[in-house]
Amino acid sequence: MSPTVAEELEELRKKVRVLEGKVGSRSSAQIVKGCPFSDIIVREPLLGHFKSAKIKDYDGSSDPEEHLTRFENMTMLHSYGYHIKCKVFLSTLVDSAQRWFEGLAPQSIHCFEDFQKAFLHQFSSSKKYKKTSFSLFEVRQGQDETLRAYIKRFNQISLEVTACAPDTKVTAFMQGLWEGDFFRSLTKKLPGNFEDLLSRAEKYINMEEAQNQKEKP
């Protein structure tokens, strides 16, 4: 059963209390002793209308930039305060990422930019390889692969390409396409763009699937 919002908020507050330590009558310097967060961050209170970040926890094994992007999107949605962002981001760290944070130098983080920079540096080896347009030219339609399956596979890879000119995308698709009726149609009349190519592909997909259905016993 998924935790409720109240349960998630309580869990975050527990983590914050661990950071704050036993306040008692000690000075602010003693309160944050050993904590990577500065005194100002530790003392920043959670408001009553606070909402926790509903994103997947980070354990150090996945792309840190993707995790940070998801967190930043959530930050804009809930309008977290400047210092609250540090506490909320901490609540998304688990396992090795949590242990890394606990090993940081005391009071070494004074703002979210400090936290972000240290986080990206620490887990840079887990960054996902960024595909380029050259990756699209490696996609080839298998001899027994349907046109629909090839288009789906090509599109999935193209989504991971950071930048690609429209003409390059069309060229890469045609180069990997099996030399059938659709390929011959494209060579006779080049598509204006990739959207035009996909539109023209629909007819051949329907023809191919109808033929395959007809050949079934």
SELO-394904 format. One record per atom (N, C-alpha, C): residue number from 1; residue in three letters; y, z, x. Coordinates in steps of 0.1 Angstrom, whole numbers, always signed. Layout:
BEGIN
[NUM,"ALA",[Y,Z,X]] ...
//
This chain:
BEGIN
[1,"MET",[-12,+0,+9]] [1,"MET",[+0,+0,+0]] [1,"MET",[+12,+0,+9]] [2,"SER",[+22,-9,+6]] [2,"SER",[+34,-10,+14]] [2,"SER",[+43,+2,+12]] [3,"PRO",[+50,+7,+23]] [3,"PRO",[+59,+19,+21]] [3,"PRO",[+71,+15,+13]] [4,"THR",[+76,+25,+5]] [4,"THR",[+87,+23,-3]] [4,"THR",[+100,+24,+6]] [5,"VAL",[+111,+20,+0]] [5,"VAL",[+124,+20,+8]] [5,"VAL",[+127,+34,+12]] [6,"ALA",[+125,+44,+3]] [6,"ALA",[+127,+58,+6]] [6,"ALA",[+119,+63,+18]] [7,"GLU",[+106,+58,+18]] [7,"GLU",[+97,+62,+29]] [7,"GLU",[+102,+56,+42]] [8,"GLU",[+106,+44,+42]] [8,"GLU",[+111,+37,+54]] [8,"GLU",[+123,+44,+59]] [9,"LEU",[+132,+47,+50]] [9,"LEU",[+145,+54,+54]] [9,"LEU",[+142,+68,+60]] [10,"GLU",[+132,+75,+54]] [10,"GLU",[+129,+88,+59]] [10,"GLU",[+123,+87,+73]] [11,"GLU",[+114,+76,+75]] [11,"GLU",[+108,+74,+88]] [11,"GLU",[+119,+71,+99]] [12,"LEU",[+129,+63,+95]] [12,"LEU",[+140,+60,+104]] [12,"LEU",[+148,+73,+108]] [13,"ARG",[+150,+81,+98]] [13,"ARG",[+158,+93,+100]] [13,"ARG",[+150,+103,+109]] [14,"LYS",[+137,+103,+108]] [14,"LYS",[+129,+111,+117]] [14,"LYS",[+131,+106,+132]] [15,"LYS",[+131,+93,+134]] [15,"LYS",[+133,+88,+147]] [15,"LYS",[+147,+92,+152]] [16,"VAL",[+157,+91,+144]] [16,"VAL",[+170,+95,+148]] [16,"VAL",[+171,+109,+151]] [17,"ARG",[+164,+118,+144]] [17,"ARG",[+164,+132,+147]] [17,"ARG",[+158,+135,+160]] [18,"VAL",[+147,+127,+164]] [18,"VAL",[+141,+129,+177]] [18,"VAL",[+151,+126,+188]] [19,"LEU",[+159,+115,+185]] [19,"LEU",[+169,+112,+195]] [19,"LEU",[+180,+123,+197]] [20,"GLU",[+184,+128,+185]] [20,"GLU",[+194,+138,+185]] [20,"GLU",[+190,+151,+191]] [21,"GLY",[+177,+154,+190]] [21,"GLY",[+171,+166,+196]] [21,"GLY",[+175,+178,+187]] [22,"LYS",[+173,+189,+192]] [22,"LYS",[+177,+202,+186]] [22,"LYS",[+191,+205,+189]] [23,"VAL",[+200,+202,+180]] [23,"VAL",[+214,+203,+183]] [23,"VAL",[+218,+217,+186]] [24,"GLY",[+216,+226,+176]] [24,"GLY",[+219,+240,+178]] [24,"GLY",[+233,+242,+182]] [25,"SER",[+236,+250,+192]] [25,"SER",[+249,+253,+197]] [25,"SER",[+252,+246,+210]] [26,"ARG",[+243,+236,+214]] [26,"ARG",[+245,+230,+227]] [26,"ARG",[+257,+220,+227]] [27,"SER",[+262,+217,+238]] [27,"SER",[+273,+208,+240]] [27,"SER",[+268,+194,+237]] [28,"SER",[+277,+184,+235]] [28,"SER",[+273,+170,+233]] [28,"SER",[+266,+164,+245]] [29,"ALA",[+269,+169,+257]] [29,"ALA",[+263,+163,+269]] [29,"ALA",[+248,+168,+269]] [30,"GLN",[+246,+180,+264]] [30,"GLN",[+232,+185,+264]] [30,"GLN",[+224,+178,+253]] [31,"ILE",[+230,+175,+242]] [31,"ILE",[+223,+169,+231]] [31,"ILE",[+217,+156,+235]] [32,"VAL",[+224,+147,+242]] [32,"VAL",[+219,+134,+246]] [32,"VAL",[+212,+134,+259]] [33,"LYS",[+210,+145,+265]] [33,"LYS",[+203,+146,+278]] [33,"LYS",[+190,+139,+278]] [34,"GLY",[+187,+129,+286]] [34,"GLY",[+175,+122,+286]] [34,"GLY",[+174,+111,+277]] [35,"CYS",[+183,+109,+267]] [35,"CYS",[+183,+99,+258]] [35,"CYS",[+190,+86,+263]] [36,"PRO",[+185,+74,+262]] [36,"PRO",[+192,+62,+267]] [36,"PRO",[+205,+59,+259]] [37,"PHE",[+206,+64,+247]] [37,"PHE",[+218,+62,+239]] [37,"PHE",[+229,+71,+244]] [38,"SER",[+242,+66,+243]] [38,"SER",[+253,+75,+246]] [38,"SER",[+255,+85,+235]] [39,"ASP",[+263,+95,+238]] [39,"ASP",[+266,+106,+228]] [39,"ASP",[+272,+100,+215]] [40,"ILE",[+280,+90,+216]] [40,"ILE",[+287,+84,+204]] [40,"ILE",[+276,+78,+195]] [41,"ILE",[+267,+71,+201]] [41,"ILE",[+256,+64,+193]] [41,"ILE",[+248,+75,+186]] [42,"VAL",[+244,+85,+194]] [42,"VAL",[+235,+95,+188]] [42,"VAL",[+241,+102,+177]] [43,"ARG",[+254,+105,+178]] [43,"ARG",[+261,+113,+167]] [43,"ARG",[+265,+104,+155]] [44,"GLU",[+264,+91,+156]] [44,"GLU",[+267,+83,+145]] [44,"GLU",[+258,+85,+133]] [45,"PRO",[+263,+90,+121]] [45,"PRO",[+255,+94,+110]] [45,"PRO",[+250,+82,+102]] [46,"LEU",[+239,+83,+95]] [46,"LEU",[+234,+73,+86]] [46,"LEU",[+241,+75,+72]] [47,"LEU",[+247,+65,+67]] [47,"LEU",[+254,+67,+54]] [47,"LEU",[+243,+68,+42]] [48,"GLY",[+248,+74,+31]] [48,"GLY",[+239,+76,+20]] [48,"GLY",[+233,+63,+14]] [49,"HIS",[+241,+52,+15]] [49,"HIS",[+236,+39,+9]] [49,"HIS",[+229,+30,+20]] [50,"PHE",[+225,+37,+31]] [50,"PHE",[+219,+29,+42]] [50,"PHE",[+206,+23,+37]] [51,"LYS",[+203,+11,+42]] [51,"LYS",[+191,+4,+39]] [51,"LYS",[+184,+0,+53]] [52,"SER",[+171,+3,+54]] [52,"SER",[+164,+0,+66]] [52,"SER",[+162,-15,+68]] [53,"ALA",[+159,-19,+80]] [53,"ALA",[+157,-33,+83]] [53,"ALA",[+142,-37,+80]] [54,"LYS",[+141,-46,+71]] [54,"LYS",[+127,-50,+67]] [54,"LYS",[+123,-62,+75]] [55,"ILE",[+120,-60,+87]] [55,"ILE",[+115,-71,+96]] [55,"ILE",[+103,-65,+103]] [56,"LYS",[+95,-74,+109]] [56,"LYS",[+83,-71,+116]] [56,"LYS",[+86,-63,+128]] [57,"ASP",[+78,-52,+131]] [57,"ASP",[+80,-44,+143]] [57,"ASP",[+78,-53,+156]] [58,"TYR",[+84,-49,+166]] [58,"TYR",[+83,-56,+179]] [58,"TYR",[+75,-48,+189]] [59,"ASP",[+64,-53,+194]] [59,"ASP",[+55,-45,+204]] [59,"ASP",[+56,-50,+218]] [60,"GLY",[+64,-60,+220]] [60,"GLY",[+66,-66,+234]] [60,"GLY",[+58,-78,+237]] [61,"SER",[+49,-83,+227]] [61,"SER",[+40,-94,+230]] [61,"SER",[+46,-107,+225]] [62,"SER",[+56,-107,+216]] [62,"SER",[+61,-119,+210]] [62,"SER",[+75,-123,+216]] [63,"ASP",[+80,-133,+211]] [63,"ASP",[+93,-138,+216]] [63,"ASP",[+104,-128,+213]] [64,"PRO",[+111,-123,+223]] [64,"PRO",[+122,-113,+220]] [64,"PRO",[+134,-119,+213]] [65,"GLU",[+137,-132,+216]] [65,"GLU",[+148,-138,+210]] [65,"GLU",[+146,-140,+195]] [66,"GLU",[+134,-144,+191]] [66,"GLU",[+131,-145,+177]] [66,"GLU",[+133,-132,+169]] [67,"HIS",[+128,-121,+176]] [67,"HIS",[+129,-108,+169]] [67,"HIS",[+144,-104,+168]] [68,"LEU",[+151,-107,+178]] [68,"LEU",[+166,-103,+178]] [68,"LEU",[+173,-111,+168]] [69,"THR",[+169,-124,+166]] [69,"THR",[+176,-133,+156]] [69,"THR",[+173,-128,+142]] [70,"ARG",[+160,-124,+140]] [70,"ARG",[+157,-118,+126]] [70,"ARG",[+165,-106,+124]] [71,"PHE",[+166,-97,+134]] [71,"PHE",[+174,-85,+133]] [71,"PHE",[+189,-88,+130]] [72,"GLU",[+194,-97,+137]] [72,"GLU",[+209,-100,+135]] [72,"GLU",[+211,-106,+121]] [73,"ASN",[+202,-113,+116]] [73,"ASN",[+203,-118,+102]] [73,"ASN",[+203,-107,+92]] [74,"MET",[+194,-97,+95]] [74,"MET",[+193,-85,+86]] [74,"MET",[+206,-77,+87]] [75,"THR",[+211,-77,+99]] [75,"THR",[+224,-69,+102]] [75,"THR",[+235,-75,+93]] [76,"MET",[+236,-88,+92]] [76,"MET",[+247,-94,+84]] [76,"MET",[+244,-91,+69]] [77,"LEU",[+232,-91,+65]] [77,"LEU",[+229,-88,+51]] [77,"LEU",[+233,-74,+47]] [78,"HIS",[+230,-64,+55]] [78,"HIS",[+233,-50,+52]] [78,"HIS",[+246,-45,+58]] [79,"SER",[+253,-52,+66]] [79,"SER",[+265,-48,+72]] [79,"SER",[+264,-35,+79]] [80,"TYR",[+255,-34,+89]] [80,"TYR",[+253,-22,+96]] [80,"TYR",[+266,-19,+105]] [81,"GLY",[+269,-7,+107]] [81,"GLY",[+280,-3,+116]] [81,"GLY",[+277,-6,+130]] [82,"TYR",[+287,-6,+138]] [82,"TYR",[+286,-10,+152]] [82,"TYR",[+276,-2,+160]] [83,"HIS",[+276,+12,+158]] [83,"HIS",[+266,+20,+165]] [83,"HIS",[+253,+22,+158]] [84,"ILE",[+254,+20,+145]] [84,"ILE",[+242,+22,+137]] [84,"ILE",[+232,+11,+140]] [85,"LYS",[+237,-1,+144]] [85,"LYS",[+228,-12,+148]] [85,"LYS",[+218,-8,+159]] [86,"CYS",[+223,+0,+169]] [86,"CYS",[+214,+5,+180]] [86,"CYS",[+203,+13,+174]] [87,"LYS",[+206,+22,+165]] [87,"LYS",[+195,+31,+160]] [87,"LYS",[+186,+23,+151]] [88,"VAL",[+191,+14,+143]] [88,"VAL",[+182,+6,+135]] [88,"VAL",[+173,-3,+143]] [89,"PHE",[+179,-9,+153]] [89,"PHE",[+171,-18,+162]] [89,"PHE",[+160,-10,+169]] [90,"LEU",[+163,+2,+173]] [90,"LEU",[+153,+11,+179]] [90,"LEU",[+141,+13,+169]] [91,"SER",[+144,+14,+156]] [91,"SER",[+133,+17,+147]] [91,"SER",[+124,+5,+145]] [92,"THR",[+127,-7,+151]] [92,"THR",[+118,-19,+150]] [92,"THR",[+109,-20,+162]] [93,"LEU",[+111,-11,+172]] [93,"LEU",[+103,-12,+184]] [93,"LEU",[+91,-2,+183]] [94,"VAL",[+80,-8,+187]] [94,"VAL",[+67,+0,+187]] [94,"VAL",[+59,-2,+200]] [95,"ASP",[+49,+6,+202]] [95,"ASP",[+40,+5,+213]] [95,"ASP",[+47,+3,+227]] [96,"SER",[+44,-8,+234]] [96,"SER",[+50,-9,+247]] [96,"SER",[+65,-10,+247]] [97,"ALA",[+71,-16,+236]] [97,"ALA",[+85,-17,+235]] [97,"ALA",[+92,-4,+233]] [98,"GLN",[+85,+5,+226]] [98,"GLN",[+90,+18,+223]] [98,"GLN",[+90,+26,+236]] [99,"ARG",[+79,+25,+244]] [99,"ARG",[+77,+32,+257]] [99,"ARG",[+88,+27,+267]] [100,"TRP",[+91,+14,+266]] [100,"TRP",[+101,+9,+275]] [100,"TRP",[+114,+15,+273]] [101,"PHE",[+118,+17,+260]] [101,"PHE",[+131,+23,+256]] [101,"PHE",[+131,+37,+261]] [102,"GLU",[+120,+44,+259]] [102,"GLU",[+120,+58,+264]] [102,"GLU",[+121,+60,+279]] [103,"GLY",[+118,+49,+286]] [103,"GLY",[+119,+50,+301]] [103,"GLY",[+133,+46,+306]] [104,"LEU",[+142,+42,+298]] [104,"LEU",[+155,+38,+302]] [104,"LEU",[+163,+50,+308]] [105,"ALA",[+173,+47,+316]] [105,"ALA",[+181,+57,+322]] [105,"ALA",[+189,+64,+311]] [106,"PRO",[+191,+78,+312]] [106,"PRO",[+198,+85,+302]] [106,"PRO",[+212,+80,+300]] [107,"GLN",[+217,+78,+287]] [107,"GLN",[+230,+74,+284]] [107,"GLN",[+234,+60,+290]] [108,"SER",[+224,+52,+292]] [108,"SER",[+227,+39,+298]] [108,"SER",[+231,+28,+288]] [109,"ILE",[+229,+31,+275]] [109,"ILE",[+233,+22,+264]] [109,"ILE",[+245,+28,+257]] [110,"HIS",[+256,+21,+257]] [110,"HIS",[+269,+25,+251]] [110,"HIS",[+273,+16,+239]] [111,"CYS",[+266,+5,+237]] [111,"CYS",[+269,-4,+226]] [111,"CYS",[+257,-13,+224]] [112,"PHE",[+257,-20,+213]] [112,"PHE",[+245,-29,+210]] [112,"PHE",[+244,-40,+220]] [113,"GLU",[+255,-44,+226]] [113,"GLU",[+254,-55,+236]] [113,"GLU",[+246,-50,+248]] [114,"ASP",[+248,-37,+252]] [114,"ASP",[+240,-32,+263]] [114,"ASP",[+225,-32,+259]] [115,"PHE",[+222,-28,+247]] [115,"PHE",[+208,-27,+242]] [115,"PHE",[+202,-41,+242]] [116,"GLN",[+209,-50,+237]] [116,"GLN",[+205,-64,+235]] [116,"GLN",[+202,-70,+249]] [117,"LYS",[+211,-68,+258]] [117,"LYS",[+209,-74,+271]] [117,"LYS",[+197,-68,+279]] [118,"ALA",[+195,-55,+278]] [118,"ALA",[+184,-49,+284]] [118,"ALA",[+171,-53,+278]] [119,"PHE",[+171,-54,+265]] [119,"PHE",[+159,-58,+257]] [119,"PHE",[+154,-72,+261]] [120,"LEU",[+164,-82,+261]] [120,"LEU",[+160,-96,+264]] [120,"LEU",[+156,-97,+279]] [121,"HIS",[+162,-89,+288]] [121,"HIS",[+158,-90,+302]] [121,"HIS",[+144,-84,+304]] [122,"GLN",[+141,-73,+297]] [122,"GLN",[+128,-67,+299]] [122,"GLN",[+116,-76,+294]] [123,"PHE",[+118,-82,+282]] [123,"PHE",[+107,-90,+276]] [123,"PHE",[+109,-105,+277]] [124,"SER",[+116,-109,+288]] [124,"SER",[+118,-123,+290]] [124,"SER",[+105,-131,+292]] [125,"SER",[+95,-124,+298]] [125,"SER",[+83,-131,+301]] [125,"SER",[+75,-134,+288]] [126,"SER",[+79,-128,+277]] [126,"SER",[+72,-131,+264]] [126,"SER",[+79,-142,+256]] [127,"LYS",[+90,-148,+262]] [127,"LYS",[+97,-158,+255]] [127,"LYS",[+88,-170,+252]] [128,"LYS",[+89,-176,+241]] [128,"LYS",[+81,-188,+237]] [128,"LYS",[+87,-200,+244]] [129,"TYR",[+77,-208,+249]] [129,"TYR",[+81,-220,+256]] [129,"TYR",[+89,-229,+246]] [130,"LYS",[+101,-234,+250]] [130,"LYS",[+109,-242,+241]] [130,"LYS",[+104,-257,+243]] [131,"LYS",[+100,-263,+232]] [131,"LYS",[+96,-277,+232]] [131,"LYS",[+108,-286,+233]] [132,"THR",[+106,-297,+239]] [132,"THR",[+116,-307,+240]] [132,"THR",[+111,-320,+233]] [133,"SER",[+120,-330,+233]] [133,"SER",[+116,-343,+226]] [133,"SER",[+104,-349,+233]] [134,"PHE",[+101,-346,+245]] [134,"PHE",[+89,-351,+252]] [134,"PHE",[+77,-346,+245]] [135,"SER",[+77,-335,+239]] [135,"SER",[+66,-329,+233]] [135,"SER",[+62,-338,+221]] [136,"LEU",[+71,-344,+214]] [136,"LEU",[+68,-353,+203]] [136,"LEU",[+60,-365,+207]] [137,"PHE",[+63,-370,+219]] [137,"PHE",[+55,-382,+224]] [137,"PHE",[+41,-379,+228]] [138,"GLU",[+38,-366,+228]] [138,"GLU",[+24,-362,+231]] [138,"GLU",[+15,-361,+218]] [139,"VAL",[+22,-362,+207]] [139,"VAL",[+15,-361,+194]] [139,"VAL",[+9,-375,+191]] [140,"ARG",[-4,-375,+189]] [140,"ARG",[-11,-388,+186]] [140,"ARG",[-20,-386,+174]] [141,"GLN",[-20,-396,+165]] [141,"GLN",[-28,-396,+153]] [141,"GLN",[-43,-398,+157]] [142,"GLY",[-51,-390,+153]] [142,"GLY",[-66,-392,+156]] [142,"GLY",[-71,-403,+148]] [143,"GLN",[-82,-409,+153]] [143,"GLN",[-87,-421,+147]] [143,"GLN",[-92,-418,+132]] [144,"ASP",[-97,-406,+130]] [144,"ASP",[-101,-402,+117]] [144,"ASP",[-92,-393,+110]] [145,"GLU",[-80,-391,+115]] [145,"GLU",[-69,-383,+109]] [145,"GLU",[-62,-390,+99]] [146,"THR",[-60,-384,+87]] [146,"THR",[-52,-391,+76]] [146,"THR",[-38,-392,+80]] [147,"LEU",[-31,-401,+73]] [147,"LEU",[-16,-402,+75]] [147,"LEU",[-9,-390,+71]] [148,"ARG",[-13,-384,+60]] [148,"ARG",[-7,-371,+55]] [148,"ARG",[-9,-360,+66]] [149,"ALA",[-20,-359,+72]] [149,"ALA",[-23,-348,+81]] [149,"ALA",[-15,-351,+94]] [150,"TYR",[-14,-363,+98]] [150,"TYR",[-6,-366,+110]] [150,"TYR",[+9,-363,+108]] [151,"ILE",[+14,-367,+97]] [151,"ILE",[+28,-364,+94]] [151,"ILE",[+31,-349,+94]] [152,"LYS",[+22,-342,+88]] [152,"LYS",[+23,-327,+87]] [152,"LYS",[+23,-321,+101]] [153,"ARG",[+14,-325,+109]] [153,"ARG",[+13,-320,+123]] [153,"ARG",[+25,-324,+131]] [154,"PHE",[+30,-336,+130]] [154,"PHE",[+42,-341,+137]] [154,"PHE",[+54,-333,+133]] [155,"ASN",[+55,-330,+120]] [155,"ASN",[+67,-323,+115]] [155,"ASN",[+67,-308,+120]] [156,"GLN",[+55,-302,+121]] [156,"GLN",[+54,-288,+125]] [156,"GLN",[+59,-287,+140]] [157,"ILE",[+55,-297,+148]] [157,"ILE",[+59,-297,+162]] [157,"ILE",[+74,-300,+163]] [158,"SER",[+79,-309,+155]] [158,"SER",[+93,-313,+156]] [158,"SER",[+102,-301,+152]] [159,"LEU",[+97,-292,+144]] [159,"LEU",[+105,-280,+141]] [159,"LEU",[+107,-271,+153]] [160,"GLU",[+99,-272,+163]] [160,"GLU",[+100,-263,+174]] [160,"GLU",[+108,-270,+185]] [161,"VAL",[+112,-283,+183]] [161,"VAL",[+120,-290,+193]] [161,"VAL",[+135,-286,+191]] [162,"THR",[+141,-281,+202]] [162,"THR",[+154,-276,+201]] [162,"THR",[+165,-287,+198]] [163,"ALA",[+163,-298,+204]] [163,"ALA",[+173,-309,+201]] [163,"ALA",[+166,-322,+203]] [164,"CYS",[+168,-331,+193]] [164,"CYS",[+161,-344,+194]] [164,"CYS",[+169,-354,+186]] [165,"ALA",[+173,-366,+192]] [165,"ALA",[+180,-376,+186]] [165,"ALA",[+172,-382,+175]] [166,"PRO",[+178,-386,+163]] [166,"PRO",[+170,-392,+152]] [166,"PRO",[+162,-404,+157]] [167,"ASP",[+168,-413,+165]] [167,"ASP",[+160,-425,+169]] [167,"ASP",[+148,-421,+178]] [168,"THR",[+150,-411,+186]] [168,"THR",[+139,-406,+194]] [168,"THR",[+127,-401,+186]] [169,"LYS",[+130,-394,+175]] [169,"LYS",[+120,-389,+166]] [169,"LYS",[+112,-400,+159]] [170,"VAL",[+119,-410,+155]] [170,"VAL",[+112,-422,+149]] [170,"VAL",[+104,-429,+159]] [171,"THR",[+109,-431,+171]] [171,"THR",[+101,-438,+182]] [171,"THR",[+89,-430,+185]] [172,"ALA",[+90,-417,+187]] [172,"ALA",[+79,-408,+190]] [172,"ALA",[+68,-409,+179]] [173,"PHE",[+72,-409,+167]] [173,"PHE",[+63,-409,+156]] [173,"PHE",[+55,-422,+156]] [174,"MET",[+62,-433,+158]] [174,"MET",[+56,-447,+157]] [174,"MET",[+47,-448,+169]] [175,"GLN",[+50,-443,+181]] [175,"GLN",[+42,-444,+193]] [175,"GLN",[+28,-437,+191]] [176,"GLY",[+29,-426,+184]] [176,"GLY",[+16,-418,+182]] [176,"GLY",[+8,-423,+169]] [177,"LEU",[+14,-432,+161]] [177,"LEU",[+8,-436,+149]] [177,"LEU",[-4,-446,+152]] [178,"TRP",[-15,-444,+144]] [178,"TRP",[-26,-453,+145]] [178,"TRP",[-22,-467,+140]] [179,"GLU",[-27,-477,+147]] [179,"GLU",[-23,-491,+144]] [179,"GLU",[-30,-496,+131]] [180,"GLY",[-25,-491,+120]] [180,"GLY",[-30,-495,+107]] [180,"GLY",[-19,-503,+99]] [181,"ASP",[-21,-503,+86]] [181,"ASP",[-11,-510,+77]] [181,"ASP",[+3,-504,+78]] [182,"PHE",[+4,-491,+79]] [182,"PHE",[+17,-485,+79]] [182,"PHE",[+24,-488,+92]] [183,"PHE",[+17,-488,+103]] [183,"PHE",[+23,-491,+116]] [183,"PHE",[+28,-505,+116]] [184,"ARG",[+20,-514,+111]] [184,"ARG",[+25,-528,+111]] [184,"ARG",[+37,-530,+102]] [185,"SER",[+38,-522,+91]] [185,"SER",[+49,-523,+82]] [185,"SER",[+62,-518,+89]] [186,"LEU",[+60,-508,+97]] [186,"LEU",[+72,-502,+104]] [186,"LEU",[+77,-512,+115]] [187,"THR",[+67,-519,+122]] [187,"THR",[+71,-528,+132]] [187,"THR",[+78,-540,+127]] [188,"LYS",[+75,-544,+115]] [188,"LYS",[+81,-556,+108]] [188,"LYS",[+95,-552,+104]] [189,"LYS",[+97,-540,+99]] [189,"LYS",[+110,-536,+95]] [189,"LYS",[+112,-521,+99]] [190,"LEU",[+120,-519,+109]] [190,"LEU",[+122,-506,+115]] [190,"LEU",[+129,-497,+104]] [191,"PRO",[+125,-484,+103]] [191,"PRO",[+131,-475,+94]] [191,"PRO",[+145,-472,+98]] [192,"GLY",[+154,-469,+89]] [192,"GLY",[+168,-466,+92]] [192,"GLY",[+169,-452,+99]] [193,"ASN",[+160,-443,+95]] [193,"ASN",[+160,-429,+101]] [193,"ASN",[+146,-423,+97]] [194,"PHE",[+144,-411,+101]] [194,"PHE",[+131,-404,+99]] [194,"PHE",[+129,-402,+84]] [195,"GLU",[+139,-399,+77]] [195,"GLU",[+138,-397,+62]] [195,"GLU",[+133,-410,+55]] [196,"ASP",[+139,-421,+60]] [196,"ASP",[+134,-434,+55]] [196,"ASP",[+120,-436,+58]] [197,"LEU",[+116,-433,+70]] [197,"LEU",[+102,-434,+74]] [197,"LEU",[+93,-427,+65]] [198,"LEU",[+96,-414,+62]] [198,"LEU",[+88,-406,+54]] [198,"LEU",[+87,-411,+40]] [199,"SER",[+98,-416,+35]] [199,"SER",[+98,-422,+21]] [199,"SER",[+89,-434,+20]] [200,"ARG",[+89,-442,+31]] [200,"ARG",[+80,-454,+31]] [200,"ARG",[+66,-450,+33]] [201,"ALA",[+63,-439,+39]] [201,"ALA",[+50,-434,+42]] [201,"ALA",[+43,-430,+29]] [202,"GLU",[+50,-426,+19]] [202,"GLU",[+44,-421,+6]] [202,"GLU",[+34,-431,+0]] [203,"LYS",[+39,-444,+0]] [203,"LYS",[+30,-455,-6]] [203,"LYS",[+17,-456,+2]] [204,"TYR",[+18,-455,+15]] [204,"TYR",[+6,-457,+23]] [204,"TYR",[-3,-444,+22]] [205,"ILE",[+3,-433,+20]] [205,"ILE",[-5,-421,+18]] [205,"ILE",[-13,-422,+5]] [206,"ASN",[-6,-426,-5]] [206,"ASN",[-13,-427,-18]] [206,"ASN",[-24,-438,-18]] [207,"MET",[-21,-449,-11]] [207,"MET",[-32,-459,-10]] [207,"MET",[-44,-454,-2]] [208,"GLU",[-41,-447,+9]] [208,"GLU",[-52,-441,+17]] [208,"GLU",[-60,-431,+10]] [209,"GLU",[-53,-422,+2]] [209,"GLU",[-61,-412,-5]] [209,"GLU",[-69,-418,-17]] [210,"ALA",[-63,-428,-23]] [210,"ALA",[-70,-435,-34]] [210,"ALA",[-83,-442,-28]] [211,"GLN",[-81,-448,-17]] [211,"GLN",[-93,-455,-10]] [211,"GLN",[-104,-445,-7]] [212,"ASN",[-99,-434,-1]] [212,"ASN",[-109,-423,+3]] [212,"ASN",[-116,-418,-9]] [213,"GLN",[-109,-416,-20]] [213,"GLN",[-115,-411,-32]] [213,"GLN",[-125,-421,-38]] [214,"LYS",[-122,-434,-37]] [214,"LYS",[-130,-444,-42]] [214,"LYS",[-143,-445,-34]] [215,"GLU",[-142,-442,-21]] [215,"GLU",[-154,-443,-12]] [215,"GLU",[-164,-431,-14]] [216,"LYS",[-159,-421,-20]] [216,"LYS",[-168,-409,-22]] [216,"LYS",[-179,-413,-31]] [217,"PRO",[-191,-408,-28]] [217,"PRO",[-203,-411,-37]] [217,"PRO",[-201,-404,-51]] 
//
